[in-house]
Amino acid sequence: MTDTLPHLSLAETRVLGTLVEKQRTVPDTYPLSLNALTAGCNQKTSRQPVLELSEAEILAALDGLKDAGLAVEVSGSRVVRFEHRLEKVLAVPTQASALLTVLMLRGPQTAGELRLNCERLHRFADISAVEAFLEELAGRGLVVELPRLPGSRENRWSHLLSGQPAVEAPAASGGRAGNQEIDELKTRVSTLESEVAELRAQFAALRAELGG
């Protein structure tokens, strides 16, 4: 399996990750047209780094993915559409593909960050479930646990579909670790805000139903 693992470029991982993400989050528009795929690849949220890929660059990335069997062009529509073959080619379940997708789209993350960021793709019961799938993927050479950064409480994980990730220099990692904790807090706050808004809506509906 790992002997034939494709070495993907940044553009290829962005295209592949976007195809998997949109299949889960907007199934009505999947497979994706080139326009929809371009918008998904270049969106400003849930992407690290944010890219500005041209349609030509995305088509070139699709060619590379098609050569690796990871994407196909779908016929039978007036508009050319594309879909992924990630689970089939890598022989991974949907839980594992969700983790790989978020790592491709957002870069290295801790198990806690992955659980939160995978919420729309797959809802893991707890961090232990995330860690179990990460360990399985690591055993197959698909992800790797990175050295812990100074000031960080958790190790981050990275996918290996683009080869071994560059290890950050210790001199520059202190600030990065602080930024990571801030990003973690922002993610948690955003999640809590969404949950509070949902609870408020449910409470308002209950009061209206009870005539209060």
N, C-alpha and C positions, 0 to 999 in steps of 0.2 A: 504494500500500500504506500508507504512513505517513499519507496524507491521511485515511484512514478508521480509523486506529489508535484503539481505544477508550481513554478516560481512566478507569482503574479506581481505585476507592477502596481503602483498606487492607484492608477486609473482603473485597472482591472479589478482590484479588490473593492473599489468604490462602486463600480457598476454591478458586480456580483452581489455585494451587500445590499445595494438598493433594490435589486430584483427580489431578493429573499424578503427584505423588510416590507416592501409594498404588497407582496403576495399575502402577507399576514394582516397588514393594516388596512389596505384598500383592495380587497379581493375582487370587487366589482369592476375595477379598471385593469386587472391583471389578466393576461400578459400585458406588458407595458409597451406603448408606442415609443418611438425615439424621443418625441417631445416630452412625454411624461417621465421617461428615464433620465433625460437631461435635467429636468426640474428637480427630480429626486436626488440626483448626484450632487447638484450644486446648491441644495437648500442650506440655509444658514443655521438651522437648529438640528441637534442630534448628529452633528458631523464634526470630526476632529482629524485632520485640519479641514477648514472650509475650502472648497475648491471652486474653480471657475472653468470647468471642462467644456470645450467646444463640441459640437455634434461630431466633427471629424475625429476628435480624440476619443469620444465615446464609441464611435463605430470601429475605430482601430482596436479599442479595448475589447469590444464584442467579438471581433475577429479572433483575438487571442484566446478569449474564453471559449469560443466555439471550437477552436483547434484542440483545446484541452477537454472538450466535452462538457464544460460547465455551463454553457448557455446555448440556446437554440433559437432559430428564427421560426416563428409560427406562421403557417400559411392559412388561407381560408378567410382572410379579412382584407378589406380594401386598404387598410393601413397596416404596414409592416409592424409586427409586434415581437417581443422577445421574452423568453422565460428562462429560468435557471434550472440546473440539474445538480445542485449542490449535494443534496442528501443521497442521490443515486450514485454519483461519481465517488464521493468520499465515504459512502456507506455509513452515514451517521443518522441518528434519530432526530426528530424535529427539535427536541430540547437542546441537543448539542449544536445543531445548525443555528439556533437562536443565539447561543453564546458566540459562535464564530462570526455571525453577522454583526453583532454589536461591537465585537473587537475590530472587525474590518472597518466599520463606520466611525467608531469613536476612539480607536487607539487603545493602548494598554489601560486596564482598569482592575480594581480590586474585586474580589468575589461579591462584596456588598454592593459596589457600584453596578456590577453586572446584573445582580438580581433586580435592582431598581430599573435599570435601563432596558432589561429584557421584558418588562411588564407587558408591553403591547404585543410581543412576539410569542412569549410563553411565560406563564405565571408559575414561578418556582415556589414551593411551599416554604422553604427556608434557605439560609445560606449553605447549610450542609448539603442540600440537594445540588446547588450550584457547584460546590467544591467537588462533589462526587463525579459530576459530568466533566469538570475541568481535569480531574485526575485521569479519567478515562481517555480524554482527548490528548492529554500529555503523554500517556502511555503509547499512543499511536503516532506521536510526533507532529500533532496538529496545533498544539499550543505549548507554551513554556511559561513557567513561573519566573518572574524577573527578580533580581536582587532587591532587597528592601532599601528604599531611599532613606537617608538620614531624616529623622523627625516623623517618619511615617509609621503608623501602627500596623498596617497590613501590606502584604506583598501584592504587586500587580501582576496581571497575566497578559500575555500577548499571543496573537495567532502566529503561525509559522508558514502561512501560505505565501508569504513574500520572503521567506528565508529567515535567518536569525536576526532579531531586532538589534539595533545598536544600543549598547549599554551607556546610559548617561554618565557623564563625568561627575565624580563626587563634588567637585568645586561648584558646579552649577546646579546640583540637585537639591540643595537646601531650600532655595526659593521655590523650586518646582514642587517640593514636598508640601510646602505651605500652601501653594496654589492648589495642590491636589486636595488637601483637607477642605479648603474653601469651596472647591467644586463639589466635593462630597456633601458638604452642608447645604449648598444651593440646591443640589438634586433632592436631598431629603426634605428641605423646606418646600420645594415645588410640589413634591408628592403629597406632603401633609396638607398644603393649601388646597390641592385638588380634592383630597379626601374630606376636608372640612366643608368645602363648597358642596360636595355631594351630600354630606350629612345634613347641611342646612336646607338643601332642596327637599330632601326626604322629610325633614321635620316640618317644613312649610306645607308640604302636601298632606302630611298626617293631620296637621292642625286644621287645614281646610276641610278635610274629610270628616273631622270630628265637630266641625262647626265652630272652631275656636278662633 
